[in-house]
Amino acid sequence: MSLAGELQHGIAQLGVSLGADAQGKLLEYLALLHKWNRVYNLTAIRDQRQMVSNHLLDGLAVLPHLWPRRWLDVGCGAGLPGLVLAIAQPDWQFTLLDSNSKKTGFVQQAIIELELRNVSVHCVRVEEWQTEDKFDGIISRAFAGLGDFLRSTRHLMSEQGRWAAMKGMPQQELAGVPEGCQVERVIPLQVPGLRAARSLVIAACKGSKAI
């Protein structure tokens, strides 16, 4: 099966609605990632078929559980999941952060080549970054343990915002949730072509109203 076929099949299994244009952009992103990875070592995965499941479908699997408005992707690396989500949801706004200039340089180039108008990227440590425009959602795939993730990004969350932490088996991390925060849901995920366990942890500040 072609890469396009693998992606289309996986999207159907996830039950995500994604048009041909968006699927095409995801494959363009995959080609860029594969090309740059040869020189810059952006991801340990070298095989493009594995990238479809481990990167594209892994990012799309959380989409049904997210909400609109402004999103922050912390520790975005090569743009995961932020770029995948931005392609899938062009009406949402995404800000991507990473302290690795090599990776944010690739993300900036991908934004330009894919002509994405709903994404910005910054090379900075999240603990040191400030903005007046707070976020409705903060997501991370491989940034830190759950407690550290919540603590280091709390100053960037809007009053009604929520965290979405992409995890494997998160049970051991739940005890590390800082005071004033609470886990609302742990959602098991099934990612097509991926045998590893996946889940999404939704957390909020105590007392925040639902979006």
BAMARVO-558213 format. One record per residue: chain; x, y, z of N, C-alpha, C, O in turn. Coordinates in pm, whole numbers, plus 50000, padded with zeros to 5 digits. Example, Ala and Ser with C-alpha at 12.3 -4.5 7.8 and 13.67 -1.06 7.14 Angstrom:
REM residues 2
DRENVO  ch   n.xx   n.yy   n.zz  ca.xx  ca.yy  ca.zz   c.xx   c.yy   c.zz   o.xx   o.yy   o.zz
DRENVO   A  51319  49431  50780  51230  49550  50780  51320  49670  50780  51424  49668  50846
DRENVO   A  51285  49775  50708  51367  49894  50714  51290  50003  50787  51341  50114  50804
//
This chain:
REM residues 211
DRENVO  ch   n.xx   n.yy   n.zz  ca.xx  ca.yy  ca.zz   c.xx   c.yy   c.zz   o.xx   o.yy   o.zz
DRENVO   A  50084  49881  50000  50000  50000  50000  50088  50125  50000  50190  50129  50068
DRENVO   A  50050  50226  49925  50125  50351  49918  50115  50425  50051  50032  50393  50135
DRENVO   A  50203  50527  50069  50195  50609  50190  50061  50680  50198  50002  50691  50306
DRENVO   A  50012  50728  50083  49881  50793  50081  49771  50696  50122  49678  50733  50194
DRENVO   A  49783  50572  50075  49685  50470  50110  49690  50436  50258  49587  50420  50323
DRENVO   A  49813  50426  50312  49830  50398  50456  49766  50510  50539  49697  50483  50638
DRENVO   A  49790  50634  50499  49735  50747  50572  49583  50748  50563  49515  50764  50665
DRENVO   A  49530  50731  50444  49386  50732  50424  49317  50621  50503  49212  50642  50564
DRENVO   A  49378  50503  50501  49322  50389  50574  49323  50416  50725  49226  50388  50794
DRENVO   A  49433  50472  50773  49444  50503  50916  49345  50609  50960  49286  50599  51068
DRENVO   A  49326  50711  50876  49230  50817  50907  49089  50759  50917  49012  50796  51005
DRENVO   A  49057  50670  50826  48925  50606  50828  48906  50525  50957  48799  50527  51017
DRENVO   A  49012  50454  51000  49004  50377  51124  48984  50466  51246  48914  50429  51341
DRENVO   A  49045  50584  51242  49031  50678  51354  48895  50747  51355  48853  50801  51457
DRENVO   A  48827  50745  51242  48699  50813  51232  48712  50964  51225  48620  51037  51261
DRENVO   A  48828  51010  51177  48854  51154  51164  48816  51200  51024  48844  51131  50925
DRENVO   A  48752  51315  51015  48715  51371  50886  48827  51462  50837  48856  51564  50900
DRENVO   A  48889  51425  50726  49004  51501  50675  49000  51499  50524  49003  51392  50463
DRENVO   A  48994  51617  50462  48983  51627  50317  49111  51590  50245  49216  51572  50307
DRENVO   A  49101  51580  50113  49215  51542  50030  49329  51644  50040  49446  51606  50041
DRENVO   A  49295  51774  50047  49398  51877  50057  49479  51861  50185  49602  51870  50183
DRENVO   A  49411  51838  50295  49479  51822  50423  49566  51696  50422  49678  51697  50473
DRENVO   A  49513  51589  50366  49592  51466  50357  49716  51488  50272  49824  51437  50303
DRENVO   A  49701  51563  50164  49816  51594  50079  49921  51673  50154  50041  51647  50139
DRENVO   A  49879  51770  50234  49974  51850  50311  50045  51765  50416  50164  51785  50443
DRENVO   A  49973  51671  50476  50037  51582  50574  50146  51500  50508  50252  51479  50567
DRENVO   A  50122  51454  50387  50224  51376  50315  50341  51465  50272  50455  51419  50269
DRENVO   A  50313  51591  50239  50421  51686  50209  50507  51708  50333  50630  51711  50325
DRENVO   A  50442  51724  50447  50515  51739  50572  50601  51616  50600  50716  51629  50642
DRENVO   A  50545  51499  50576  50619  51374  50597  50743  51369  50508  50850  51328  50552
DRENVO   A  50728  51411  50382  50841  51411  50288  50950  51508  50335  51069  51477  50327
DRENVO   A  50909  51625  50384  51006  51722  50437  51078  51666  50559  51200  51679  50571
DRENVO   A  51003  51604  50648  51062  51546  50768  51162  51437  50732  51271  51430  50790
DRENVO   A  51126  51352  50637  51215  51245  50595  51343  51301  50532  51453  51251  50556
DRENVO   A  51327  51405  50452  51442  51467  50385  51536  51533  50486  51657  51508  50483
DRENVO   A  51482  51615  50574  51565  51687  50672  51624  51592  50774  51731  51619  50829
DRENVO   A  51556  51482  50801  51601  51390  50904  51734  51325  50869  51810  51286  50958
DRENVO   A  51763  51314  50741  51890  51254  50698  52009  51335  50747  52116  51280  50773
DRENVO   A  51991  51466  50761  52101  51555  50799  52092  51599  50945  52193  51606  51014
DRENVO   A  51971  51628  50990  51954  51693  51120  51907  51601  51231  51896  51646  51345
DRENVO   A  51879  51474  51202  51840  51378  51306  51724  51431  51391  51736  51442  51513
DRENVO   A  51614  51463  51325  51497  51520  51392  51415  51414  51465  51349  51445  51564
DRENVO   A  51418  51291  51417  51342  51182  51478  51420  51053  51462  51491  51034  51363
DRENVO   A  51405  50963  51559  51475  50834  51552  51414  50743  51446  51477  50645  51405
DRENVO   A  51293  50773  51403  51226  50690  51303  51271  50731  51163  51259  50847  51126
DRENVO   A  51321  50636  51087  51374  50664  50953  51279  50620  50842  51278  50679  50734
DRENVO   A  51202  50518  50869  51114  50461  50768  50987  50544  50754  50921  50574  50853
DRENVO   A  50952  50583  50630  50837  50671  50610  50705  50602  50648  50613  50669  50695
DRENVO   A  50695  50473  50628  50572  50403  50668  50553  50409  50819  50441  50427  50868
DRENVO   A  50662  50393  50891  50654  50406  51037  50619  50548  51078  50548  50570  51176
DRENVO   A  50668  50645  51001  50635  50785  51030  50486  50811  51015  50430  50892  51088
DRENVO   A  50421  50742  50921  50277  50760  50902  50203  50723  51032  50119  50800  51079
DRENVO   A  50235  50608  51088  50166  50564  51210  50218  50636  51334  50138  50684  51414
DRENVO   A  50350  50643  51351  50409  50696  51474  50397  50848  51486  50397  50901  51597
DRENVO   A  50388  50917  51373  50383  51063  51377  50248  51119  51331  50182  51191  51406
DRENVO   A  50207  51087  51209  50084  51146  51155  49960  51092  51226  49881  51170  51279
DRENVO   A  49942  50961  51226  49822  50903  51287  49823  50919  51439  49717  50933  51501
DRENVO   A  49939  50916  51498  49950  50937  51643  49899  51076  51680  49831  51093  51781
DRENVO   A  49934  51176  51597  49884  51311  51622  49736  51325  51595  49665  51390  51672
DRENVO   A  49688  51264  51487  49547  51274  51452  49457  51200  51551  49339  51233  51563
DRENVO   A  49510  51101  51621  49429  51021  51713  49370  51103  51827  49266  51068  51883
DRENVO   A  49437  51213  51862  49387  51295  51974  49282  51396  51928  49211  51454  52010
DRENVO   A  49273  51418  51798  49191  51526  51744  49045  51523  51790  48991  51628  51824
DRENVO   A  48978  51406  51793  48837  51406  51836  48816  51450  51980  48703  51480  52019
DRENVO   A  48923  51455  52060  48910  51487  52201  48956  51630  52234  48955  51670  52350
DRENVO   A  48995  51705  52131  49041  51842  52152  48928  51941  52124  48818  51900  52085
DRENVO   A  48954  52068  52143  48853  52173  52132  48913  52292  52056  49035  52304  52047
DRENVO   A  48826  52379  52002  48875  52489  51920  48948  52598  51998  48964  52591  52120
DRENVO   A  48991  52697  51923  49055  52821  51967  49207  52811  51963  49263  52758  51867
DRENVO   A  49274  52861  52066  49419  52881  52061  49491  52768  52135  49459  52735  52249
DRENVO   A  49590  52710  52065  49664  52596  52121  49814  52626  52127  49870  52695  52043
DRENVO   A  49876  52571  52231  50021  52575  52248  50073  52432  52250  50024  52348  52325
DRENVO   A  50173  52405  52167  50240  52274  52166  50378  52294  52227  50463  52362  52169
DRENVO   A  50400  52234  52342  50524  52252  52418  50619  52137  52391  50579  52020  52395
DRENVO   A  50745  52169  52364  50841  52066  52329  50805  52001  52197  50803  51879  52185
DRENVO   A  50776  52084  52099  50718  52035  51973  50814  51951  51890  50771  51879  51800
DRENVO   A  50944  51960  51918  51040  51883  51838  51030  51920  51692  51045  52037  51656
DRENVO   A  51006  51821  51608  50997  51845  51464  50856  51888  51421  50822  51881  51303
DRENVO   A  50775  51931  51519  50641  51980  51487  50530  51885  51523  50422  51889  51464
DRENVO   A  50555  51800  51622  50459  51695  51658  50411  51712  51801  50492  51717  51894
DRENVO   A  50280  51720  51819  50175  51704  51718  50128  51833  51652  50037  51830  51569
DRENVO   A  50188  51948  51689  50134  52077  51650  50111  52097  51501  50004  52144  51462
DRENVO   A  50209  52062  51418  50192  52082  51274  50084  51990  51217  50006  52031  51131
DRENVO   A  50079  51868  51266  49976  51773  51220  49837  51828  51253  49747  51825  51169
DRENVO   A  49820  51878  51374  49691  51932  51416  49657  52061  51341  49541  52084  51306
DRENVO   A  49758  52143  51315  49735  52268  51242  49689  52241  51099  49605  52314  51046
DRENVO   A  49744  52139  51038  49701  52101  50903  49558  52049  50905  49477  52079  50817
DRENVO   A  49527  51972  51008  49393  51912  51018  49286  52014  51056  49170  51999  51020
DRENVO   A  49326  52120  51130  49231  52220  51179  49280  52360  51140  49332  52431  51226
DRENVO   A  49265  52400  51015  49317  52530  50971  49249  52650  51036  49303  52761  51029
DRENVO   A  49133  52631  51099  49064  52742  51165  49109  52762  51310  49071  52860  51373
DRENVO   A  49190  52671  51362  49245  52687  51496  49383  52751  51485  49449  52741  51381
DRENVO   A  49427  52817  51591  49559  52880  51595  49655  52798  51681  49618  52753  51790
DRENVO   A  49776  52779  51631  49875  52697  51702  50006  52774  51720  50057  52834  51625
DRENVO   A  50059  52770  51841  50193  52820  51869  50277  52702  51914  50236  52626  52002
DRENVO   A  50394  52686  51854  50482  52573  51883  50608  52625  51951  50667  52723  51908
DRENVO   A  50648  52557  52058  50769  52595  52132  50865  52477  52141  50825  52363  52161
DRENVO   A  50994  52509  52127  51099  52411  52156  51228  52489  52179  51248  52595  52120
DRENVO   A  51314  52436  52264  51440  52505  52293  51552  52463  52200  51663  52516  52209
DRENVO   A  51525  52369  52110  51625  52319  52016  51613  52396  51885  51515  52378  51812
DRENVO   A  51710  52480  51853  51702  52567  51735  51704  52488  51605  51647  52531  51505
DRENVO   A  51769  52373  51605  51771  52288  51486  51629  52242  51452  51589  52241  51335
DRENVO   A  51554  52206  51553  51418  52156  51531  51321  52270  51499  51236  52255  51411
DRENVO   A  51333  52382  51569  51243  52493  51537  51275  52551  51399  51187  52603  51332
DRENVO   A  51402  52541  51357  51438  52584  51222  51367  52500  51116  51318  52551  51016
DRENVO   A  51362  52369  51140  51287  52282  51049  51139  52315  51050  51075  52323  50945
DRENVO   A  51083  52336  51168  50939  52368  51178  50908  52496  51102  50807  52503  51031
DRENVO   A  50993  52598  51117  50970  52724  51045  50974  52702  50894  50893  52759  50821
DRENVO   A  51067  52621  50848  51075  52592  50705  50951  52516  50657  50900  52541  50548
DRENVO   A  50903  52423  50739  50782  52348  50704  50661  52440  50697  50577  52426  50607
DRENVO   A  50651  52534  50790  50541  52631  50788  50541  52710  50657  50436  52733  50597
DRENVO   A  50660  52751  50614  50672  52829  50490  50636  52743  50369  50555  52784  50286
DRENVO   A  50695  52625  50359  50675  52541  50240  50533  52488  50230  50480  52470  50120
DRENVO   A  50471  52463  50344  50333  52411  50344  50230  52524  50342  50109  52500  50334
DRENVO   A  50280  52650  50350  50193  52767  50346  50086  52763  50456  49968  52786  50431
DRENVO   A  50131  52733  50576  50041  52726  50691  50030  52865  50754  50131  52923  50795
DRENVO   A  49908  52916  50762  49887  53052  50811  49835  53056  50955  49808  53163  51009
DRENVO   A  49821  52940  51015  49765  52933  51151  49867  52882  51252  49830  52831  51358
DRENVO   A  49996  52894  51218  50102  52840  51305  50215  52941  51321  50254  53008  51225
DRENVO   A  50268  52951  51442  50393  53024  51466  50483  52935  51552  50433  52847  51623
DRENVO   A  50612  52957  51546  50707  52875  51622  50809  52965  51690  50851  53066  51634
DRENVO   A  50848  52927  51812  50945  53004  51890  51049  52909  51948  51016  52801  51997
DRENVO   A  51174  52951  51942  51283  52873  52002  51311  52933  52140  51380  53034  52152
DRENVO   A  51257  52869  52243  51266  52923  52379  51227  52814  52478  51153  52721  52445
DRENVO   A  51276  52827  52599  51231  52739  52707  51095  52789  52756  51077  52908  52779
DRENVO   A  51000  52698  52772  50864  52738  52805  50858  52809  52941  50775  52897  52961
DRENVO   A  50946  52770  53034  50946  52832  53166  50979  52982  53159  50939  53059  53246
DRENVO   A  51051  53021  53055  51096  53159  53041  51009  53241  52946  51028  53362  52933
DRENVO   A  50913  53176  52880  50835  53244  52777  50710  53306  52837  50641  53244  52918
DRENVO   A  50683  53429  52796  50565  53500  52844  50485  53554  52725  50542  53592  52623
DRENVO   A  50353  53556  52739  50267  53616  52638  50139  53664  52705  50090  53601  52799
DRENVO   A  50087  53775  52657  49961  53826  52714  49842  53742  52668  49741  53734  52737
DRENVO   A  49855  53680  52551  49746  53599  52496  49757  53456  52548  49839  53378  52500
DRENVO   A  49675  53423  52646  49680  53290  52705  49612  53188  52614  49544  53224  52518
DRENVO   A  49631  53060  52645  49589  52953  52556  49470  52875  52612  49456  52854  52732
DRENVO   A  49383  52833  52519  49267  52752  52555  49303  52605  52571  49232  52530  52638
DRENVO   A  49413  52566  52510  49461  52428  52522  49612  52426  52513  49671  52497  52432
DRENVO   A  49676  52345  52597  49821  52325  52591  49846  52176  52579  49800  52097  52662
DRENVO   A  49917  52138  52475  49939  51996  52445  50087  51965  52442  50170  52053  52414
DRENVO   A  50121  51842  52471  50259  51797  52460  50261  51647  52436  50177  51573  52488
DRENVO   A  50357  51604  52356  50368  51461  52329  50485  51397  52403  50471  51286  52454
DRENVO   A  50596  51464  52410  50713  51401  52474  50798  51506  52545  50921  51506  52533
DRENVO   A  50731  51595  52617  50802  51708  52678  50856  51676  52817  50974  51698  52845
DRENVO   A  50772  51624  52904  50812  51601  53043  50708  51513  53110  50605  51480  53051
DRENVO   A  50735  51477  53236  50635  51408  53315  50514  51497  53334  50524  51619  53321
DRENVO   A  50400  51438  53365  50275  51512  53372  50282  51629  53469  50242  51740  53435
DRENVO   A  50333  51605  53590  50342  51711  53690  50428  51828  53643  50389  51943  53657
DRENVO   A  50545  51798  53588  50634  51903  53538  50571  51978  53422  50586  52100  53411
DRENVO   A  50500  51907  53335  50432  51969  53222  50331  52073  53271  50328  52185  53221
DRENVO   A  50249  52036  53369  50148  52129  53421  50213  52247  53492  50172  52361  53472
DRENVO   A  50314  52220  53573  50379  52327  53649  50448  52429  53557  50438  52549  53579
DRENVO   A  50516  52380  53457  50597  52469  53373  50516  52550  53273  50568  52644  53213
DRENVO   A  50388  52515  53254  50306  52584  53154  50185  52655  53213  50107  52717  53140
DRENVO   A  50168  52646  53343  50047  52698  53406  50030  52848  53383  49918  52898  53373
DRENVO   A  50142  52920  53374  50135  53065  53355  50086  53105  53215  50060  53222  53189
DRENVO   A  50073  53007  53127  50031  53034  52989  49887  52990  52961  49837  53007  52850
DRENVO   A  49821  52935  53062  49687  52880  53043  49580  52985  53072  49589  53060  53169
DRENVO   A  49478  52989  52987  49364  53078  53011  49281  53024  53127  49299  52910  53170
DRENVO   A  49189  53106  53177  49110  53067  53294  49028  52942  53269  49008  52861  53360
DRENVO   A  48980  52925  53147  48897  52809  53115  48973  52702  53036  48913  52608  52984
DRENVO   A  49103  52717  53027  49183  52626  52944  49201  52488  53005  49172  52465  53122
DRENVO   A  49250  52398  52921  49276  52260  52961  49410  52215  52904  49454  52261  52799
DRENVO   A  49474  52123  52975  49592  52056  52923  49553  51926  52854  49456  51861  52894
DRENVO   A  49628  51889  52753  49610  51760  52686  49748  51697  52674  49828  51736  52589
DRENVO   A  49776  51600  52758  49907  51536  52763  49901  51401  52693  49827  51312  52736
DRENVO   A  49978  51386  52586  49983  51259  52514  50081  51166  52585  50199  51198  52601
DRENVO   A  50031  51051  52628  50110  50961  52709  50097  50817  52660  50015  50785  52575
DRENVO   A  50182  50732  52717  50167  50589  52697  50074  50536  52805  49951  50547  52794
DRENVO   A  50132  50480  52910  50056  50436  53028  50082  50539  53138  50188  50535  53199
DRENVO   A  49988  50629  53166  50019  50744  53253  49993  50723  53402  50011  50816  53480
DRENVO   A  49951  50604  53443  49902  50586  53580  50003  50633  53686  49965  50696  53784
DRENVO   A  50130  50601  53665  50230  50637  53766  50251  50788  53775  50297  50838  53877
DRENVO   A  50217  50860  53668  50238  51005  53667  50123  51082  53731  50139  51199  53765
DRENVO   A  50008  51019  53748  49891  51091  53797  49910  51143  53938  49852  51246  53975
DRENVO   A  49991  51075  54017  50014  51118  54155  50097  51246  54161  50101  51313  54264
DRENVO   A  50164  51281  54051  50250  51399  54050  50181  51527  54008  50247  51629  53990
DRENVO   A  50049  51522  53992  49975  51642  53953  49986  51747  54063  49957  51717  54179
DRENVO   A  50028  51871  54030  50051  51972  54133  49923  52020  54200  49813  52006  54144
DRENVO   A  49938  52076  54319  49823  52130  54393  49754  52238  54310  49819  52320  54246
DRENVO   A  49622  52235  54312  49546  52333  54235  49509  52285  54097  49436  52353  54025
DRENVO   A  49558  52167  54058  49525  52109  53928  49456  51974  53950  49469  51913  54056
DRENVO   A  49385  51930  53851  49317  51801  53862  49309  51734  53725  49293  51800  53622
DRENVO   A  49319  51602  53726  49300  51524  53604  49150  51501  53585  49083  51450  53674
DRENVO   A  49099  51540  53471  48957  51523  53443  48926  51391  53375  48826  51326  53406
DRENVO   A  49013  51351  53283  48988  51227  53208  49120  51166  53165  49217  51237  53138
DRENVO   A  49124  51035  53157  49233  50962  53091  49167  50882  52980  49089  50791  53006
DRENVO   A  49198  50916  52856  49130  50859  52740  49221  50759  52669  49324  50800  52615
DRENVO   A  49188  50631  52668  49269  50534  52593  49257  50560  52442  49149  50591  52392
DRENVO   A  49367  50548  52373  49369  50571  52228  49416  50446  52155  49500  50372  52205
DRENVO   A  49361  50424  52038  49406  50317  51949  49460  50382  51822  49384  50439  51743
DRENVO   A  49591  50374  51803  49653  50436  51685  49679  50327  51581  49755  50234  51608
DRENVO   A  49619  50336  51464  49639  50234  51361  49787  50216  51327  49860  50312  51303
DRENVO   A  49830  50090  51325  49968  50058  51290  50067  50074  51403  50187  50051  51385
DRENVO   A  50018  50113  51521  50107  50136  51635  50070  50039  51746  49957  50040  51795
DRENVO   A  50165  49954  51787  50136  49853  51889  50154  49906  52030  50103  49846  52125
DRENVO   A  50225  50016  52046  50249  50071  52179  50121  50131  52237  50034  50177  52164
DRENVO   A  50113  50130  52370  49998  50190  52439  49998  50340  52423  50103  50404  52427
DRENVO   A  49881  50397  52404  49866  50541  52391  49743  50587  52469  49641  50518  52474
DRENVO   A  49754  50704  52530  49640  50762  52599  49655  50913  52600  49763  50967  52575
DRENVO   A  49545  50981  52629  49544  51127  52637  49491  51166  52774  49381  51127  52812
DRENVO   A  49570  51244  52847  49530  51290  52980  49481  51434  52968  49555  51522  52926
DRENVO   A  49356  51457  53006  49299  51591  53007  49300  51642  53151  49246  51578  53241
DRENVO   A  49363  51758  53173  49375  51814  53307  49337  51961  53305  49338  52026  53200
DRENVO   A  49303  52013  53423  49261  52154  53433  49298  52206  53571  49326  52130  53663
DRENVO   A  49297  52340  53583  49307  52400  53715  49175  52378  53789  49069  52385  53728
DRENVO   A  49181  52352  53916  49060  52329  53994  48971  52454  53990  49017  52566  54012
DRENVO   A  48844  52430  53964  48750  52542  53960  48730  52599  53821  48642  52683  53802
DRENVO   A  48811  52554  53721  48788  52607  53586  48660  52553  53528  48622  52438  53550
DRENVO   A  48593  52639  53453  48468  52600  53390  48497  52528  53259  48598  52553  53194
DRENVO   A  48409  52439  53223  48427  52364  53098  48421  52457  52979  48344  52554  52977
DRENVO   A  48502  52425  52878  48501  52504  52754  48379  52466  52673  48358  52519  52564
//
